């Protein structure tokens, strides 16, 4: 029986910057555990070997992969965020889109009052939603 499923984000050298960004952006977010590669380990010394963090109560894991890959993140999997109000969706959209790519600008697309979709500067895809009550 499956006990738990945790989103896993694999970076290539930017895990700690992304972790700091996300935890600083989302109120109540926290780093639960952070380990760095040391001398003689397969990853670059000082990069993230493994980190556990929470965003809005959801646990995540991230690493800096010691191996280079021919792939990165894809918008086929995204983090969907229901925002409490318009100020929150505006703040998150501005921060996440800075240095990233806007897939759908903030607007009313008929299925919510405000919706926007961005890939942040680390390549992680976010759907931001201010739902109609």
C-alpha positions, 0 to 999 in steps of 0.5 A: 500500500502506498503511504505517501507521494512526494513531488521531487524536483531535480536541478543541475546546480540551482537547487538551493537558489530555487529552494530559497526562492520558493521558501521565501515566496510562499508564507509558512513554507519551511526547509525541513532538511538540507544536506550538501555534497561533501568531498569525495561524493558524486555531486559537486561539493557544496551543492544540494545532495538532498533537501526536504521542504514544505510549501503550503503544507505540501512536502517536496524533495529537491536535489542537484543531480550529479549527472547531466541530463538531456531533459529538464522540467516540462509544463506537462507537470506543474504546481497548481496554486489556489490563491486567497485573493487578487493581491496574492496571485499578482505577487506570486505571478510577478515573482515567478515570472521574473526571469522565467516564461509566461505561458498564460498571462493573468486574466479571466479565462472563464474557469476562474476569476484570475488565472496565470501560468508561468515557468519560473527562472529555474524551469518549474511550471506554476499554474496560479489560480484565483478561483470563482467562489 
